[in-house]
Amino acid sequence: MADFRSIVASKKPVLIDFFAEWCGPCKTVAPILNQVAKEMGEEVKIIKIDIDKNPILAQKLNVRSVPTLMIYKEESLLWRQSGVVPKAQLIKALKAFR
C-alpha cells in the first residue's frame, strides 16, 4: 500500500486503470489510454493495476467491476468511473484537475 500511496501523492493528476487480463472492455480501454497519454504527455501519469495481481488493493479501494478508472492528485481521489470511458471525457476530467 505504501507504493500506491507514493504513486497517488503526485502533484500532477494520476489516472489509474484497474483492469483484468480476462476483461473484454478492459482491452477496449487500453488504446484509449494510449491516446490520452500521447495527447497529454507529461501533464499526467497513467498507471495500470491488474486486480488479479493486486486483490487487496482492489478490495480496499472497493473496485467491484473492471475497468474502473480513478484520478488521484496529492493522495486525494478526485474522480472515479467504471466501464469504458471515451477519450474526450477522460481528457476533460484530467484537465480539470491539472
DOLORO-307044 format. One record per residue (C-alpha): chain; y, z, x. Coordinates in Angstrom, 3 decimals, padded with zeros to 6 digits. Example, Ala and Ser with C-alpha at 12.3 -4.5 7.8 and 13.67 -1.06 7.14 Angstrom:
{chain=A, y=-004.500, z=007.800, x=012.300} $
{chain=A, y=-001.060, z=007.140, x=013.670} $
// end
This chain:
{chain=A, y=000.000, z=000.000, x=000.000} $
{chain=A, y=002.340, z=000.587, x=002.949} $
{chain=A, y=002.049, z=-003.106, x=003.844} $
{chain=A, y=003.009, z=-004.082, x=000.291} $
{chain=A, y=005.974, z=-001.731, x=000.366} $
{chain=A, y=007.240, z=-003.273, x=003.613} $
{chain=A, y=006.909, z=-006.776, x=002.112} $
{chain=A, y=008.904, z=-005.935, x=-001.030} $
{chain=A, y=011.553, z=-003.975, x=000.903} $
{chain=A, y=013.123, z=-007.283, x=001.934} $
{chain=A, y=016.840, z=-007.811, x=001.364} $
{chain=A, y=016.078, z=-011.295, x=000.092} $
{chain=A, y=014.011, z=-011.942, x=-003.053} $
{chain=A, y=010.242, z=-011.842, x=-002.607} $
{chain=A, y=008.192, z=-013.885, x=-005.069} $
{chain=A, y=004.641, z=-012.587, x=-005.305} $
{chain=A, y=001.885, z=-014.657, x=-006.846} $
{chain=A, y=-001.116, z=-012.583, x=-007.923} $
{chain=A, y=-003.945, z=-015.093, x=-008.181} $
{chain=A, y=-007.718, z=-015.542, x=-008.033} $
{chain=A, y=-009.743, z=-018.350, x=-006.467} $
{chain=A, y=-011.664, z=-018.885, x=-009.726} $
{chain=A, y=-008.498, z=-019.178, x=-011.855} $
{chain=A, y=-007.647, z=-022.672, x=-013.120} $
{chain=A, y=-003.976, z=-022.003, x=-013.977} $
{chain=A, y=-003.540, z=-020.427, x=-010.518} $
{chain=A, y=-004.360, z=-023.811, x=-008.999} $
{chain=A, y=-001.530, z=-025.288, x=-011.104} $
{chain=A, y=000.936, z=-022.696, x=-009.794} $
{chain=A, y=000.204, z=-023.352, x=-006.091} $
{chain=A, y=002.023, z=-026.719, x=-005.822} $
{chain=A, y=004.923, z=-025.339, x=-007.888} $
{chain=A, y=005.309, z=-022.507, x=-005.360} $
{chain=A, y=005.217, z=-025.028, x=-002.500} $
{chain=A, y=008.069, z=-026.961, x=-004.150} $
{chain=A, y=010.056, z=-023.759, x=-004.680} $
{chain=A, y=009.527, z=-022.814, x=-001.018} $
{chain=A, y=010.752, z=-026.240, x=000.132} $
{chain=A, y=013.787, z=-026.144, x=-002.125} $
{chain=A, y=014.861, z=-022.554, x=-001.418} $
{chain=A, y=013.788, z=-022.328, x=002.235} $
{chain=A, y=014.790, z=-019.119, x=003.996} $
{chain=A, y=016.530, z=-017.691, x=000.904} $
{chain=A, y=013.230, z=-016.287, x=-000.396} $
{chain=A, y=009.818, z=-015.095, x=000.712} $
{chain=A, y=006.768, z=-016.266, x=-001.215} $
{chain=A, y=003.589, z=-014.201, x=-000.911} $
{chain=A, y=000.203, z=-014.916, x=-002.479} $
{chain=A, y=-002.095, z=-011.958, x=-003.182} $
{chain=A, y=-005.718, z=-012.513, x=-004.203} $
{chain=A, y=-006.581, z=-009.902, x=-006.838} $
{chain=A, y=-010.272, z=-010.015, x=-005.913} $
{chain=A, y=-009.449, z=-009.065, x=-002.315} $
{chain=A, y=-006.782, z=-006.522, x=-003.358} $
{chain=A, y=-008.131, z=-004.922, x=-006.561} $
{chain=A, y=-006.493, z=-001.522, x=-006.003} $
{chain=A, y=-003.028, z=-003.058, x=-005.612} $
{chain=A, y=-003.562, z=-005.303, x=-008.651} $
{chain=A, y=-004.659, z=-002.308, x=-010.709} $
{chain=A, y=-001.759, z=-000.154, x=-009.508} $
{chain=A, y=000.728, z=-002.898, x=-010.493} $
{chain=A, y=-001.020, z=-003.401, x=-013.835} $
{chain=A, y=-001.952, z=-007.040, x=-013.175} $
{chain=A, y=-004.215, z=-007.825, x=-016.119} $
{chain=A, y=-004.179, z=-011.623, x=-016.015} $
{chain=A, y=-003.677, z=-014.295, x=-013.393} $
{chain=A, y=-001.491, z=-015.869, x=-012.374} $
{chain=A, y=001.070, z=-013.078, x=-012.554} $
{chain=A, y=004.335, z=-013.714, x=-010.742} $
{chain=A, y=006.744, z=-010.966, x=-009.716} $
{chain=A, y=010.096, z=-010.962, x=-007.967} $
{chain=A, y=010.975, z=-007.932, x=-005.852} $
{chain=A, y=014.044, z=-007.136, x=-003.794} $
{chain=A, y=014.587, z=-003.940, x=-001.808} $
{chain=A, y=011.419, z=-002.432, x=-003.331} $
{chain=A, y=012.596, z=-002.985, x=-006.914} $
{chain=A, y=010.670, z=-005.125, x=-009.376} $
{chain=A, y=013.318, z=-007.401, x=-010.887} $
{chain=A, y=011.244, z=-009.971, x=-012.811} $
{chain=A, y=007.649, z=-010.428, x=-013.907} $
{chain=A, y=005.793, z=-013.091, x=-015.859} $
{chain=A, y=002.171, z=-014.061, x=-016.363} $
{chain=A, y=000.972, z=-017.620, x=-016.695} $
{chain=A, y=002.215, z=-020.904, x=-015.275} $
{chain=A, y=005.990, z=-020.826, x=-014.811} $
{chain=A, y=007.888, z=-024.114, x=-014.374} $
{chain=A, y=009.632, z=-024.700, x=-011.048} $
{chain=A, y=013.129, z=-024.777, x=-012.606} $
{chain=A, y=012.573, z=-021.393, x=-014.271} $
{chain=A, y=011.315, z=-019.835, x=-011.022} $
{chain=A, y=014.257, z=-021.157, x=-009.036} $
{chain=A, y=016.718, z=-019.927, x=-011.677} $
{chain=A, y=015.132, z=-016.446, x=-011.584} $
{chain=A, y=015.146, z=-016.325, x=-007.781} $
{chain=A, y=018.764, z=-017.476, x=-007.521} $
{chain=A, y=019.793, z=-014.785, x=-009.992} $
{chain=A, y=018.587, z=-012.123, x=-007.532} $
{chain=A, y=019.930, z=-013.543, x=-004.241} $
// end
